[in-house]
Amino acid sequence: MDVALGGTFDPVHDGHRRLFERAFELGDVTVGLTSDELAPKTRHVERRVRPYDERERRLASELDSFATEYDREFEIRTLTEPTGIATEPQFDYLVVSPETRDGGERINEIRLERGHDPLEVVVVPHVLAEDGDIISSTRIVNGEIDEHGNLISDDA
């Protein structure tokens, strides 16, 4: 089975790792990594995003351990548009987070328009930080939590 997922992944955190794990459970994985141009357009909050090459290196390192554990292959491809690689016919699954479920539905509409079978959209629940709110890259960049969801003390 061929699995697609996409994102900016900056920085990678435990929520992303849950997505990666689920994807590798399903099959070989192709990750669409947002281009430097697309990345700011996909943010709900304006913030700095590391350059593509740096994000790609860090992502490859993360994916390599999952690929080894599940004996799977992976590929990282550049996303230049939000619907990205998942509209291509070879994929069977699309792994998404709850807030990107609608994007998965739009991808299936495009696939049907192109004569491709719809993907099975697999929604992976959020990972919660120790304060009960979701772990997000924005919260990490803002210094609220670390990549594992631990609260960062103001008096540290």
C-alpha positions in Angstrom: 0.0 0.0 0.0 1.1 3.5 -0.8 0.5 6.2 1.8 0.7 10.0 1.4 0.9 12.7 4.0 2.0 16.3 3.9 3.0 19.2 6.0 5.6 21.8 6.9 7.0 19.8 9.9 8.8 22.7 11.6 9.7 21.7 14.2 8.8 18.0 14.2 7.0 17.0 17.4 5.2 14.1 19.0 2.0 14.9 17.1 3.8 14.5 13.8 5.5 11.3 15.1 2.0 9.8 15.7 1.1 10.7 12.0 4.3 9.1 10.8 3.8 6.0 12.8 0.3 5.5 11.5 1.4 6.1 8.0 4.2 3.5 8.2 1.8 1.0 9.8 -0.2 1.2 6.6 2.5 1.0 3.9 5.3 2.7 2.2 5.2 6.5 2.8 5.6 9.5 0.6 5.7 12.8 2.5 4.9 16.0 0.8 7.0 18.7 2.5 5.8 22.3 1.8 8.1 24.4 -0.3 9.6 27.6 1.1 7.0 29.5 -0.9 4.0 27.4 0.2 4.9 27.0 3.9 3.9 30.5 5.0 0.6 30.2 3.2 -0.4 27.1 5.1 0.1 28.7 8.6 -2.8 29.8 10.7 -0.5 32.1 12.6 2.4 34.0 11.0 5.7 32.7 12.2 9.2 31.9 10.9 9.6 28.6 9.1 13.0 27.1 8.7 14.3 26.7 5.1 13.2 23.7 3.1 16.7 22.0 3.1 16.9 22.1 6.8 13.3 20.9 7.3 14.0 18.1 4.8 17.1 16.9 6.6 15.4 16.8 10.0 12.3 15.1 8.5 14.4 12.4 6.8 16.1 11.6 10.1 12.7 11.2 11.8 11.3 9.1 9.0 14.3 6.8 8.8 13.7 5.4 12.2 10.1 4.6 11.4 11.0 3.1 8.1 13.5 0.8 9.8 11.1 -0.2 12.5 8.3 -1.1 10.1 10.6 -2.3 7.2 9.1 0.2 4.8 10.3 2.7 2.2 9.8 6.4 2.3 10.3 9.4 0.0 10.1 13.1 0.6 8.8 15.3 -2.2 8.3 19.0 -2.4 4.8 20.3 -2.1 4.1 23.4 -4.2 0.3 23.4 -3.8 -1.9 22.4 -0.8 -3.4 19.4 -2.5 0.1 18.3 -3.6 1.0 14.7 -4.3 -2.1 13.0 -2.9 -4.0 13.7 -6.1 -1.7 11.3 -8.0 -3.2 7.9 -8.8 -0.7 5.6 -7.0 -1.7 6.4 -3.5 -4.2 4.2 -1.4 -4.2 6.2 1.9 -3.9 9.8 3.0 -3.0 10.3 6.7 -4.3 13.6 8.1 -4.7 15.3 11.4 -8.2 16.4 12.5 -7.8 20.0 11.2 -6.8 18.8 7.8 -9.6 16.3 7.3 -11.4 18.7 5.0 -8.3 18.9 2.8 -8.5 15.1 2.4 -12.1 15.4 1.2 -11.1 18.0 -1.3 -8.2 15.8 -2.5 -10.7 13.0 -3.1 -13.0 15.3 -5.1 -10.0 16.1 -7.4 -9.1 12.4 -7.7 -12.6 11.6 -8.8 -12.6 14.4 -11.3 -9.4 12.9 -12.7 -10.8 9.4 -12.9 -8.8 8.0 -9.9 -10.1 6.0 -7.0 -10.6 8.0 -3.8 -8.1 7.6 -1.0 -9.0 6.2 2.3 -8.5 9.2 4.6 -7.1 8.1 7.9 -7.5 10.8 10.6 -5.0 10.5 13.4 -6.0 12.2 16.7 -4.0 15.0 18.2 -1.4 14.4 20.8 -2.0 16.5 23.9 0.5 18.5 25.8 0.7 18.2 29.6 -1.7 21.1 29.9 -4.4 19.3 27.9 -4.1 21.5 24.8 -2.7 20.1 21.5 1.0 19.9 20.7 1.7 22.2 17.8 4.7 23.6 16.1 3.4 27.1 16.8 3.3 26.4 20.5 6.8 25.1 20.4 8.1 28.0 18.5 6.4 30.4 20.9 8.2 28.7 23.8 5.1 27.4 25.5 6.0 23.7 25.2 8.7 21.4 24.0 8.4 18.8 21.2 7.0 16.3 23.6 4.3 18.6 25.0 6.1 19.4 28.3 5.3 22.9 29.5 8.2 25.3 29.5 8.5 27.2 32.7 8.8 31.0 32.6 11.2 30.9 35.5 13.6 28.5 33.8 
